[in-house]
Amino acid sequence: MSKISRDELVRSFVDAVRASQTANQTLDSLVGEYLGLDSSAYRCLDILDQDGPMTAGQLAGRARLSPGAITAVVDRLEDKGLARRTRDTSDRRRVLVEVTPLAREGAAELYGSPEDGAQALARYSDEELQFLIRFLQGSVAYQEERMRRLDELKARDTERGSR
């Protein structure tokens, strides 16, 4: 059996990550299209589902959208019955945005149940799952660093008067 070189292994790994990202983006796009949502609205719905209720300003920051854009997104999500604005029980002046039970029911129908996810992961040992969790957390950190770098480049280009 021939040994794969480190460079070939790294290339194969990067190819697999890119293929996974493309598959995720394609699935998300198709689900968003099925729900009648553009990518920004779908991303906001996913953020709310992951992180729970938050203010529109917090959601705008997480989704990297302007205040005007987030208002339109939340309006669209509300119109479709997928999110709602509610008063913050600890500060009645604040309004929170949260996903609705309808959104959660739709997610289960489109993505499957937690049991389906558990079945798909059954082939991995606890140690392998711990490694995969660390890898994915590291991947998120890497992507966030790339976004910060892009922000710096955009700011630099704006200072120089280009783009």
Protein Blocks (a to p, Z undefined) as FASTA:
>chain_A
ZZddfklmmmmmmmmmmmmmmmmmmmmmmmmmmnopafklmmmmmmmmmnopadfklmmm
mnopafklmmmmmmmmmmnopaccdddfklmkbccddddfklmmmmmmmnopfklmmmmm
mmpcfklmmmmmmmmmmmmmmmmmmmmmmmmmmmmmmmnopZZ
